[in-house]
Amino acid sequence: MSRARSGTRVDRYAFKTFFLCALLALGTGSRVAKGDGAATTGYPRLMGMNIGAKNYQDGDYQKELARMDVVVLGFYRGWQPHGYAPTTTLAIRKVVKAIKARNPKILVGQYTILSEAYDDPKLADPDKRDKLYASKWWLLNAAGQKVQWTSQYHAWEVNLTAWSQADANSRRWPQWLAEHEYAVFFRDIPEFDIVFLDGVGPPRVTADWNLDGKNDDRNDPGILAAHYAGHLAEWNRLRELAPKRLLIGNTDNDFANPEWRGQLDGGFLEAQMGMSWSLETWAGWGKMMERYRAVLKNTRPPKIVGFNVHGSPTDYRFFRYAYASCLLDDGYFSFTDKSVEYSSVPWFDEYDHRLGNARSGPPTAAWSQAVWRRDFQNGVVLVNPTTSAKTVKLEPGLHRLAGNQDPAVNNGSAVDQVTLGPKDGIVLLRQPAIQGSPR
């Protein structure tokens, strides 16, 4: 995950009452009970990935985070701003409770990662580092050296397979880490709803996984199966310890392998768009949407799937293209300001216009002129994923939303047709306009 790791110690509401009541009665943008697992039934669905800057004690930041439907935070063991709370557990719990006081229906998650860990004493949780050495759980290559997927975050890979040596309590790294993270973050902070699992994917490195003194092909079926089983072992232990928590995995695959299909409550599709390594960039919009649909299919209810994109918060065309693409299916839109990574809550005019429930299911083919469309109670979403401008005719009763960020596009005017530039999207509203619903 391209981010500041969870262990990195970085410090950094005219709606008339009648219409609001009507919206709530209709279920437009209504939230479901926490016991149902999902944060919201209406659209948009918004997800914040905020594991970067650790200034969670800041009231203004808490207010911004509370505008989301789902948010993932990245506390580290020992997080305790001066004078904020007497212990780490109380400090973290105070933040989560403050966010939920502003938005009682929000789902809040805490970051974890199984596949790698810090070795640098300045960054590492001593308990983790000591255990990895004592149990010989670091992943080594044939030369006996620790291996890295990337040096960017100063972390090293861990052997999470059953080939590794069990400790005195018959645990390997997946079970031990599940118990550790439960004790540090989840046992005494019941307000956490989600265990966020980073690095859920196939092996990323060449190493001696099976401890036979030889480097293994990471695509070998046996290596893949052992790796998949290691992740599943952690999830199983977490469900034993915290059966009411939702497990959401950050993934670069589609959870279609038999070991993982239907096992997780959701997924996070990091940087689907906006980066050189984004799937939309190198494989195209169609492949990106295919993966999005697959992860929704292969997770279990409530299927909280984050559709994450990276971009500039002032690039409104890119935002509309990404946002409208997400709305073609049932995920949670997550926008990351790539200049500060996972450390802010960008907000767009479109978020303030509640679309309500979907009138149609996710489309499986373009609607007109290669433009894709999905209908909602209060509006319509259009996406042009092609490299040329497209003009489509529309039925009466639609208009542009009125906004301040890009008034040339969102000027509130009625429309009977719209021209979308290459790789662009738009949200249109139905008459009478129901706008400005506070979040």
RAKATA-V394332 format. One record per residue. RES is the residue in three letters. D_LAST is the distance of its C-alpha to the last C-alpha in Angstrom with 1 decimal. Layout:
# RAKATA-V394332
res->{RES:RES}
d_last->{D_LAST:D_LAST}
This chain:
# RAKATA-V394332
res->{MET:SER:ARG:ALA:ARG:SER:GLY:THR:ARG:VAL:ASP:ARG:TYR:ALA:PHE:LYS:THR:PHE:PHE:LEU:CYS:ALA:LEU:LEU:ALA:LEU:GLY:THR:GLY:SER:ARG:VAL:ALA:LYS:GLY:ASP:GLY:ALA:ALA:THR:THR:GLY:TYR:PRO:ARG:LEU:MET:GLY:MET:ASN:ILE:GLY:ALA:LYS:ASN:TYR:GLN:ASP:GLY:ASP:TYR:GLN:LYS:GLU:LEU:ALA:ARG:MET:ASP:VAL:VAL:VAL:LEU:GLY:PHE:TYR:ARG:GLY:TRP:GLN:PRO:HIS:GLY:TYR:ALA:PRO:THR:THR:THR:LEU:ALA:ILE:ARG:LYS:VAL:VAL:LYS:ALA:ILE:LYS:ALA:ARG:ASN:PRO:LYS:ILE:LEU:VAL:GLY:GLN:TYR:THR:ILE:LEU:SER:GLU:ALA:TYR:ASP:ASP:PRO:LYS:LEU:ALA:ASP:PRO:ASP:LYS:ARG:ASP:LYS:LEU:TYR:ALA:SER:LYS:TRP:TRP:LEU:LEU:ASN:ALA:ALA:GLY:GLN:LYS:VAL:GLN:TRP:THR:SER:GLN:TYR:HIS:ALA:TRP:GLU:VAL:ASN:LEU:THR:ALA:TRP:SER:GLN:ALA:ASP:ALA:ASN:SER:ARG:ARG:TRP:PRO:GLN:TRP:LEU:ALA:GLU:HIS:GLU:TYR:ALA:VAL:PHE:PHE:ARG:ASP:ILE:PRO:GLU:PHE:ASP:ILE:VAL:PHE:LEU:ASP:GLY:VAL:GLY:PRO:PRO:ARG:VAL:THR:ALA:ASP:TRP:ASN:LEU:ASP:GLY:LYS:ASN:ASP:ASP:ARG:ASN:ASP:PRO:GLY:ILE:LEU:ALA:ALA:HIS:TYR:ALA:GLY:HIS:LEU:ALA:GLU:TRP:ASN:ARG:LEU:ARG:GLU:LEU:ALA:PRO:LYS:ARG:LEU:LEU:ILE:GLY:ASN:THR:ASP:ASN:ASP:PHE:ALA:ASN:PRO:GLU:TRP:ARG:GLY:GLN:LEU:ASP:GLY:GLY:PHE:LEU:GLU:ALA:GLN:MET:GLY:MET:SER:TRP:SER:LEU:GLU:THR:TRP:ALA:GLY:TRP:GLY:LYS:MET:MET:GLU:ARG:TYR:ARG:ALA:VAL:LEU:LYS:ASN:THR:ARG:PRO:PRO:LYS:ILE:VAL:GLY:PHE:ASN:VAL:HIS:GLY:SER:PRO:THR:ASP:TYR:ARG:PHE:PHE:ARG:TYR:ALA:TYR:ALA:SER:CYS:LEU:LEU:ASP:ASP:GLY:TYR:PHE:SER:PHE:THR:ASP:LYS:SER:VAL:GLU:TYR:SER:SER:VAL:PRO:TRP:PHE:ASP:GLU:TYR:ASP:HIS:ARG:LEU:GLY:ASN:ALA:ARG:SER:GLY:PRO:PRO:THR:ALA:ALA:TRP:SER:GLN:ALA:VAL:TRP:ARG:ARG:ASP:PHE:GLN:ASN:GLY:VAL:VAL:LEU:VAL:ASN:PRO:THR:THR:SER:ALA:LYS:THR:VAL:LYS:LEU:GLU:PRO:GLY:LEU:HIS:ARG:LEU:ALA:GLY:ASN:GLN:ASP:PRO:ALA:VAL:ASN:ASN:GLY:SER:ALA:VAL:ASP:GLN:VAL:THR:LEU:GLY:PRO:LYS:ASP:GLY:ILE:VAL:LEU:LEU:ARG:GLN:PRO:ALA:ILE:GLN:GLY:SER:PRO:ARG}
d_last->{28.4:28.4:26.8:27.6:28.9:27.5:30.7:30.5:30.1:28.1:26.5:24.0:6.0:13.4:12.0:15.0:15.2:17.3:15.1:12.1:14.8:16.3:13.3:13.1:16.9:17.0:14.8:12.6:9.8:11.1:11.5:15.2:17.1:17.6:21.2:20.5:19.6:16.7:13.1:11.9:14.2:12.4:11.7:10.7:11.2:10.6:13.0:14.0:17.7:18.3:21.9:23.3:23.1:23.5:22.1:19.8:21.0:19.3:16.7:14.9:14.9:13.7:10.6:10.0:11.0:8.7:5.7:8.1:9.5:12.9:14.3:18.1:19.7:23.4:25.1:28.8:31.4:32.2:28.8:29.2:28.3:31.0:30.7:27.3:28.6:32.2:31.9:30.0:28.8:27.5:25.9:24.0:23.1:21.9:19.3:18.1:18.0:16.1:13.3:13.4:13.7:10.2:8.9:12.1:11.5:11.3:14.6:16.4:19.6:22.6:24.7:28.3:31.0:34.3:36.3:36.8:37.2:38.1:41.8:41.5:41.9:39.6:36.7:37.7:37.0:40.6:40.5:39.5:41.9:44.8:44.2:44.2:47.5:49.1:48.4:49.0:45.7:45.1:45.6:48.8:50.6:54.3:55.3:53.6:50.9:47.1:45.1:41.8:39.6:38.6:39.6:36.4:34.9:38.2:37.8:40.5:40.6:41.4:43.6:41.4:44.0:46.5:49.2:48.3:50.1:48.8:48.7:50.7:48.0:48.1:44.7:43.9:41.1:38.4:39.2:39.7:36.4:34.4:36.1:35.5:31.8:31.4:33.4:31.6:27.9:27.5:30.2:29.2:25.4:24.4:20.7:21.0:20.2:21.4:24.6:24.0:27.4:28.2:31.3:31.6:34.1:37.8:40.1:39.7:43.0:46.7:48.2:50.5:48.1:51.0:53.0:56.2:56.7:55.6:52.4:50.7:49.2:45.5:45.5:48.3:47.3:48.4:46.4:43.3:43.8:44.3:41.2:39.1:40.7:39.9:36.1:36.4:38.4:35.5:33.0:35.5:36.1:32.4:32.1:35.1:33.6:30.0:29.9:26.4:24.8:23.6:25.5:24.0:26.4:26.2:28.9:31.1:32.5:31.4:32.3:35.0:37.8:39.1:38.5:34.7:33.9:31.7:31.6:28.1:24.8:23.2:23.9:22.6:24.1:24.3:24.7:25.2:25.4:26.1:28.9:32.6:32.6:29.6:30.7:29.7:31.8:35.0:35.0:32.9:29.9:31.6:32.4:28.9:27.5:30.4:29.5:25.8:27.1:29.6:27.4:25.3:28.6:30.1:27.5:27.2:24.4:21.5:22.1:19.2:20.4:18.7:19.6:20.0:21.2:22.5:22.7:22.2:18.8:20.8:22.5:20.4:22.9:22.8:19.1:19.2:22.2:20.6:17.2:19.1:21.6:19.2:17.9:21.6:21.4:19.1:18.1:15.1:14.9:15.6:16.5:18.9:20.2:23.8:25.1:23.5:23.2:20.8:20.0:16.9:13.3:13.7:11.0:12.0:11.7:11.7:8.4:7.0:9.5:9.2:12.8:13.1:16.0:18.8:21.9:24.1:24.6:24.6:27.3:30.5:32.0:31.3:30.9:32.9:34.5:33.2:29.6:27.4:25.1:22.6:21.5:18.4:17.9:16.2:17.8:20.1:20.0:23.3:24.7:28.0:29.2:32.7:34.4:35.1:33.3:32.8:32.6:31.5:31.9:29.2:29.4:28.8:25.4:23.3:21.9:20.3:16.8:16.9:15.8:17.2:17.7:20.3:21.4:24.6:22.7:19.5:21.5:20.5:24.0:25.3:26.9:29.7:30.0:28.3:29.9:28.2:29.8:30.9:28.1:25.3:22.6:20.5:17.8:19.2:17.8:19.9:21.3:20.3:17.2:14.0:11.6:8.9:6.6:3.7:0.0}
